[in-house]
Amino acid sequence: MAKIFIIDDEKPLRQAMAQILQDEGHTIIEAKDGSQGLKIIKDSIALGDRLDLVFLDLKMPRTQGMTVLKNLGKILFELPVIVMTAYGTSRTAIEAMQLGAYDYLTKPFDLDTLVELTKKALSHHQASVYRISAETLSQNADEMLGRSPLMQNVFKLIGRIAQGDSTVILLGESGTGKELVASMLHTTSSRSKGPLVKVNCAALPEHLLEAELFGHEKGAFTGADHLRIGRFEQANGGTLFLDEIGELTPVIQSKLLRVLQDRSFERLGSNQTRTVDVRILAATNRNLEEMVRSNQFREDLYYRLNVVRVELPALRDRIEDINLLTQHFLSRIALKQGYPSLAIAETAMKKLQSYPFPGNVRELQNILERAAVLSGGRPILPEHLIFTQNEQPQLNLAQAVAQLEQDLIRRALLLDPQEPHKALGLDQQTFIQKRQQWNL
């Protein structure tokens, strides 16, 4: 069995983890802080003593976990390290993954999760994981918060794919943070010194969008009284984010396909082919698979875009994050509106947690900003929370079951993209049929 190293200053937790893992047949060694842990790891390597897995707490006296990760450097390519913290934010999760951590656990975690993650890490010990430098991490990472497993998986995925050059499609309902993820992918990539150019494809009619994307020569059409550089050229050396990609017309879809294939295009009114070095990020809140089936979206373009897929969960699927997000937004609103601080009553928090938030995080932010104004800087009470939708959705049983089934399928796809059917206890064929039934 494996030799597992636990580094944590919380002795009761360390001992509980050790007992569980010993019961699984593993050999356990322990360290009470980062300095001791780092020395043991380096001594073990120098002596040729095998270590198979490390659990590392991030918040410890003396040497903290993030410092241990930085000191391990290339060792992390050979030794999987699972970091643990009670202070989970997107920044710490992404930074830990960028430094080379194998996975990330938010305290408190249940022991079943510990055992399953240990099995997974040991079985993937030899798998290569793309890791990138921490120096490129942007302060923007702090803007996206979430301690729920669904969001932790999103942060981990961002950390793994940011440094690559693959096209990424961001999927999720309006207000889930797709544009924010695009910014995080750019600022944590090797292209961060280049431009990040954003285009809302739904904001312009076809003829204007074509000129906006590809540019035009002087005199190319009525009103084109000067040369205009398009967004693809503006983004050369950086990243182009195409929001609302599902709104593209067939003509623009066809031209975009060509750029994705060979990064070449012509300005309107010109026969000169130009090439650009651009990473493409695209986003939509629409069901592209369904649009492909109904011939509203080109299948070949869909597959060109769907190289790496990031699905952002709806806020109603991660209600455990509402408290954290509320604190974050109230802090920002207090600063913006000139209050020393803002508080919210427990009854108001419960009211927030019972609301389905069709507008997701953006709607939560707006509700809190309005509530802060109505409360006049005093504690926010339930009557200050004004929702756009009845907080008690009127669903019949069939609708409720259908919604639950769809939500569970989405969660399974996020938790285990390779074998999502196992997370639901289904065979693969049944899972495929369910996805087809709900167009997921």
Disulfide bonds with the S-S distance in Angstrom:
none
